[in-house]
Amino acid sequence: MTSLRKYFLSGATLLLVLSGCKSKEEKKEVKDESPKQPNIVFIYMDDLGYGDLSSYGATELSTPNIDALAEGGVQFTNGYATSATCTPSRYAILTGRYPWRNKDAKILPGTAPLIISTDQLTVPKVLKEKGYATGIVGKWHLGLGSGNVNWNERVSPGPNEVGFDYSYILAATQDRVPTVYIDNGNVDGLDPNDPIEVNYKKNFEGEPTGLDNPELTTMKWHHGHNNSIVNGIPRIGYMKGGEAAKWKDVDMADHFLEKAQAYVTDHKNEPFFLYYALQQPHVPRTPHPRFAGKSGMGPRGDVILEADWVVGEFMKTLETQGLLENTLIVFSSDNGPVVNDGYYDDSEEKLGKHTPAGVLRGGKYSLFEAGTRVPFITYWKGKIAPGKSDALVCQVDLLTSMAALAGSDKKGEDSENFLDTFLGKTDKGRTELVLEAGSRTALRKGDWAMIPPYKGSAVNTQVNIELGNDSEYQLYNVKEDLSQTKNVAKENPEKLQELIADYEAIRGTSDVEIKELELK
């Protein structure tokens, strides 16, 4: 009995040992599995200037949450949008293609058809092929439908047809109709008994406008922006109906934040791509009451503080969901700053010492540096070593770079792979870059910026911004003269000819119709 007991005990011990070894092997196998693909988030601001953040030199505004990304990641000092206006830059960041190649990539009305072809390569399509969930929350402004949209039915094609599994957007801009949110193609909260009608050419009978009924407005228009009134704010374009679906402007930041947070939470167990396109500080600037008056420089300063808070809250969600160490954040803006962009909102009067463009010349709509050189930050906790980089980088390169990160060899037409640059592993950047402002284009190469001759006003007086138009070639050494104070074309004829040749090799020599900037 004793020997049998010993036998069973030793057998049991052997089983325990073997099972223990097996469980260790199983654990080892799990541990050796390839790591989960990293999540990717683009946080995209609207009209945020190079000098609007304290991490980029602002002294009158404090943006601690965005600064934390800059301090914990790579802060690019030579980071560019492709364009000095919104729609073209948004086209480029998603397609990896220069917007001047698409004649429709210009500031669009809210009724414009989709300008991204449904068979075109896009960031979400590339990542979707690699197993990513893909979502957009926020501003779209790349057109919807095929023309003559019926807003009372599902609107298609749109974000969902160019690679996004999930889309929760505003169609165009906060100052344009329709002033409703669109949830995967359907107007959110629409009452079928109160159908929406939208027209950009004529008003609907009996509907008040900012032009005819200023007594009904709480925000006065400066130029354009005098059509249909929603929430006391006159807009661009005419709209009737859809009362239950209309957004509340002061709640927009909170509303989009909740959608972005929910997207992260819902997809935390799979790799995801989120294009989080904030509306700040685009007009109309409508800070939530929590932020109204906080900056001391009017609504524009207030909504920048609001946006900084939003970024902080979003980052907290990534942290609480345990995703920070496996998420690459790319933070940037679609173009440079503008102060008065159509409304009397005290932003000019209360600007004080703040310089939205920093030391740069120009702003939104401009071929000077402030039109396209914008805050550009990459952050990945534990993967990116903090630092500053003066590498020349552009949003058009994100498609090919994110494809490489996901293990894809797909490339955009004008998009180069600078993944190692975005991850802070090298300071190698682009050698040259064609920049655009309202169909006018210029070249950045090395330390130089070259602007070809263009007819038209030198300054747009409505927004008080220099546009970069001149009858002669302009050449600036932006390393020595970042503020572009001295045109050195005549002193550097060989360098000028070199840049002209490079520019024409990319852009071509055919004449492009240049229209005078018209703001509505």
N, C-alpha and C positions, 0 to 999 in steps of 0.2 A: 504494500500500500504506500509505503514511504517512497519507494523508487518510482511508482506510477505518479505519485503526487509531484515528485521532482521532475518527472518527464513532462507532465502537463504544464507545470510552472515554467520549465525551460522553454517549452513550445510556445507558451503564451508570451514569455519574454521575447522570444525570437520574432513572433508576430508583431509585437509592439515595436521592436527595433525596426523590422522591415517596413511596417506601416509608417513609422516615424520618418524613415529614410524616404519613403515614397512621397509623404506630405512635403518633406523638405525639397524633394526634386520638383514636385508640382509648384511649390512656391517659387523655386528657382526659375522654372519655366515661365511663370507669370511675370517675374521680375525682369526676365531677359526679353520680354516682348518689346517690340519697337514702340517708342513713346507716341502718345497721341499727337496728331497733327496740331500745330498751334492755331488758336483762334486769331482772327484778324479784324481789327476795328478801325475804320476811318472816321475821325471826328472832324467834320468840315464846317468851318464858320462861314459867315456870309458878310463880306465887306469889312473884315477885320484887317486893320493896317499893321505894317511892320513895327510901328511904334506904340501900338495899343496895349501891349502887355508889359508888366513890370520886368519880366525876364528878358525883354527886348529893349529895355531902357526907359520905359514909362516911369515917370516920377509922381504923377498926379493920380494914377490909378494903381491899385494893388490887386493882382490876380494870382493869389497863392496856389490855387489848385492846378491851373495850367502851368504856373512856374514849377510846380513839383514834377510835372512831366519833363520839363526842360532840364531841371536839375538832376533828374534821375535817368535821363536818356540822352539822345544826341540832339543838340540844338543846332540847327543849320542856319548859318548866316547868309548863305547864298541859295536859299530855297525859293522856288518859283511855282506859281500857277502858270498855265500856258497863256492866259488871257487876262485882260484888265476888266472884263465883265463876266457875269455869272454863267449864263448858259454855255458859252464856249469852254470855259474851264471845267464845267461838270461833264461835258461831252468828252473832253480829253482824259479826265481822271478815270472814267469808266471804260473807255475804249482803247486807250493807248495810242490815239491818233490825233495829230494836230488838228485843231478845230477849223483852221482856215482851209483845210481840204474839203470841208463840207459847207457849201454856201448857205445852208439853213442854220448853221451853228451861230446864231446871233441872239440878242435879247428877244425872247419870244413872248407873244401875248398868251393869255391863259387858254386860248382856244386853238393854239397851234398843234398840228399833228406831230406824232413822235418822230424825232430826228435821228434816233439810233435805229438802224435797220435790224429787223428781228433775226437776220442771219449773220449779224456782225459779231465779232469777238468782243467780249466784255469781261471785266474782272469777275462778276458773279458767275458767268458761264464757265470760265476757266476753273474757278474754285469748286463749282458744283460737280464738275467732272472728276474732281479729286475727293469727293465725298463730303463736301461742306454743305451745311445749311446756309442759305443766303438771304439776307434781309436788308431792307432800307426803311429808315424812319426819318421823316422830316421833309425838307424841301426837295422837290424834283426838278421842275423847270426845264425839262427836255422834251416837252410836248406829249400829248396823249391822243390815242385814236388815230384815225386816218383822215381827219377833217370832218367838220359838221358833227361834233360829238353830241350825243344825247346823254346828258348827265343823269337821267332818270333810269338808265339801264347800266349794265356793267360796261365800263369804259375800257376799250381794248383796241390796239395793243398799248401796253404801258410797261412799267417796271417788271411785272411778272412775265412778260413775253421776251424780255432781254436778259433773263437769268436770275431774277430774284424770286425765291420761293414765297417770300412774304414782303408786302409793301404797305406802309401806312404813311401817306404823304399829303402835302398840299401841292396842288397841281403846278403852280407857277411860283409866285412870290406873295408875301403877306399883303402887298399893296395892290394886288390884282385880283379880279374876280375869276373864277368862283371862289368865294370865301368859305370853303367847306373842306373837311378832311376826306380822303379817299382811301378806303380800306380794301386792299386787294382788288381794286378796280371799281368798287361800289362806294357811292357817297355814304359816309357814315351818318346814321341817324336820319336819313331822308324820309319824310312823310310823303307817301305816294299821292296823297290828296293835295299836296302843295308842290307841284313839279318845278324844277329849276329851269330857267331860261337864261342864256348868256349871249351877249352880243358886244362886239368891240367897235362897232361902227355907229349904231344908233340906240337911243334909249327906248325903254318900253313905256307906253303911254301911262301917264299918271305917277310914274316913279320919280321921287325926288333925287336931285344931284347936288354935289358940292358947289357947282357953278351957280345953279338957280336957287338953291336953298341953303345958303351958308349958315342960317340960324339953326339948322338941325345938326351942325357939326360941332364936335368937341375938339377936333384938331384941324387947323386951317391949312389949306394947300398953298404951296409957294409956286410951283409950276407943275403942269399936268395934274394928275391925282384929283380931278374934280368931277368924276362921274358918280356912280352909285355910292350911296352912303351906307356903311355897315358898322354898327357899334359906335356911331358918331364920327367915323373916319371916312372921308371921301376916298374912293379908289380909282384905279385905272380900269376902264371897261364897265359895262352895264349888266346888271343881274336882277332877276325877278324870281320870287319864290324861294323855296328851300329854307324857310325861317328856322325850323327845328334843327336843321343840320348846320347852320352857320356857327363858325367857331367864335369863342370869346378870346379876343386878342391877348388880354392880360394873362390868360391861362395857358397860352400856347407852349411856353417853355416847359411848364410842369407836365402838360399833356404828352408832349413828345418824350420827355424824360421817362414817364411811366411806361410808355410803349417800348422804349429802348431797354429799360430795366427788365421788363417782362420777357422781351426777346432773349436776353442773356440767360435769365433764369430757366426759361422753357428749353433752351438748347445747350445747357451746361454740360450735358453728357455726350455731346458730339461736337466735332469741330464746326465752327460757324464763322461766317463773315458778316459783319454789320456795317453798313454805310449809314452813319448817324449824322445827318445834315441839319445842323442848327440854323435857325432863321436870324439870329442876332449877328451883328448890329444893323441889319438891313431895316429900312423904313417900311411901315410906320414903327417907330420904337415905342413899344407898349410894355414897359416893365410891370411885373406883378407888383401890387401894393407893398409887398415885403421889401422891394428894391427901389421903389420910386423915391427919388431924392437922395439916395444913399451916396452917390458919387459926387454930388455937388456940381456936376457939369452937365446937367440936363439928362433927358432920356437916353441919349446915346451912351453916355458913361454908365448910366444905371443898367442898361441891358448887357453891357460888357461884364459888369459885376454879376449880373444874373447868369450869364453864360458860364462864367467861371465857377459859380456855385453848382450849376448843372453838371459840369465836367467832374467836379468833386463828388457829387452824389452818384454819378454813374461809375466812377472809379471805386467808390465804396461797395457798390453792388458786385463788381468783379471780384473785389477782395473777399466779401462775405460768402460768395459762391465758390471761393477757392480757385479762381481762374487767373489771377494776376500773373502767376509765374508761367502761364502757358498762353498768354495773349499779347500780340504785338499791336500797339496803338500807334496810328499815324495821325498827327494833329496838324491841320493847316487851314488856309482860308482860300476862297475862290478867286479873290482879287483884292486890290488895295482899298484904302479907305475913302469915304466921302462923308462930309459933315452935313451940309444941307443937300438932301437928295429928293426934295419935293414937298416937304412940309415945314411949316413954322413950328419947331418943337424945342426952341431955346438951345439947341445943340451948338450953334455957332456962338450965340451970345454968352453961353456959360462954359465955353471951351477952356478959357483961361490959359495957363501955360502948357496945357497938354498938346502934343503934336502927334496926331494919329499916324502920320507917315514916318515919324522919327526924323532922321536926317535926310531921308530920300526926297527926291523931287517928283512932283506930280501926285497921282492918286488914281482912284477908279477912273476908267475910261482913257487912261493916259499911256503913251508909249515910254514915258520916263519910268525910272526904276520903281517908283511907288505904286505903279499900276499893277505890277505882277510879282515883285519881290515881296514875299509874305512870311509870316511866322510859319515854321516848318519843323516839327518835332517828331522823333520816333522814340517810343518807350516800350521796354519789355523787361519787367522786373527779373533780375537775376541773369538775364541773357545779354543785355546791352550795357556796356560800361558807360557811366556818365561822362559827358564831354561835349565840347563845341567843335563844329566842323565848318570849314569854309568851302567844302566841296560844292561844285555847281550841280544842284539836283532839281528835278522838276516832277510835278505830279503825273505827267504823261508817262513816266517810267515806272509807275507803281504797278501797272498791269503785268509787265514782264517780270518785274522783281517779285511780286506776290506769287506769280505762277511758279517761279523757281523755288520759293519757300515751300510751296505745296507739293513740289516734285513734278511739276509740269514743264514741258519744253515749249509751251505756247508763247508766242511773242506778238506784241502789238506792232502796227505798221511803223510807228515812230517811237516806240517804247523800247528802252534799253534795260539790260539787267544790271541794276546797281544794288542788289540785295546786300552785299557786304558793306557797301557805303551806308545804307539805311540801318544796318545792324552795328555800325560803328567800328567795323573791322578794318576799314581803309578810308583814306581821305580822297580816293580817286573819284572824280565826278565826271560830268559831261564835258566834252571839249567845246561844244557849241549848242546853241538853243535858239530857235525862232520863237519870238514872242509876238502876241497879237493884241490889238485894241480896235474893235469896231472895223474889222477887215483890213486895217493897216497893220503891217508887220515890221519887225526890227530884229536885229541879231545880237545875241550875247555870245562872246567867244573869249575865253581866257580872262584877261583883265579888262576887256573892252566891250563897249556897247555902241552899236552903230544903228542910226535911225535914218532911213532913206528920206528924200524930200517928199513932202505931202502938201497939197493945197488944203485950205481950210483955216479956220480960226485957230490962233495959237492958244487961246484960253476959252473954255466954256464958262461964260459969266454966270449961268444959272447955278452951277455947282462950285464955281471959283476954283477950277482945276486946269493946270497947263496940260494940253493934250499931246504935246510933242511934235506938232506940225511946224514945218519950216520949209522955205523954198530951196534950201541947200542941205547937203548931207551933214549929219551931226555925228561926231565921234567923241566918245568920252572914255577916259581911263578910270573905271569905277573903283579900282583898287586905290588909286591916289586921290581921286575926286569922286567920292561916293555920292555927293549931293549934285553931281553933274552941273557944276557951275561954269565950266569952261569947255567949249567946243574946240577940240584940237585937230579937227579934220585937215585944216590947211597945213599944220605943222607936221603931220604924219601921213603924207600922201601914199606911201607904200603900204602902210598898215591899213589905211582906208580901202585901197584897191584890193588888198587881200581879203578883207571882210566882205566887200561887195561881191567878189567872186564866190566866196563861200556861201553867202546869202543866196545868190542867184542859182547856185548849184542845187540848193534845197528848195527854194521858193519858186524858181523859174523867173523868166523875164517878161512874161505876158502881163499886160496892163490889167489891174484889178479895179473895178469900179469902186471909188471911195465916196461914200455919202457923208455929208455933214452930220455930226452927231445931233440927233434929235431926241430929247428927253420928254417922256410923256407922263 
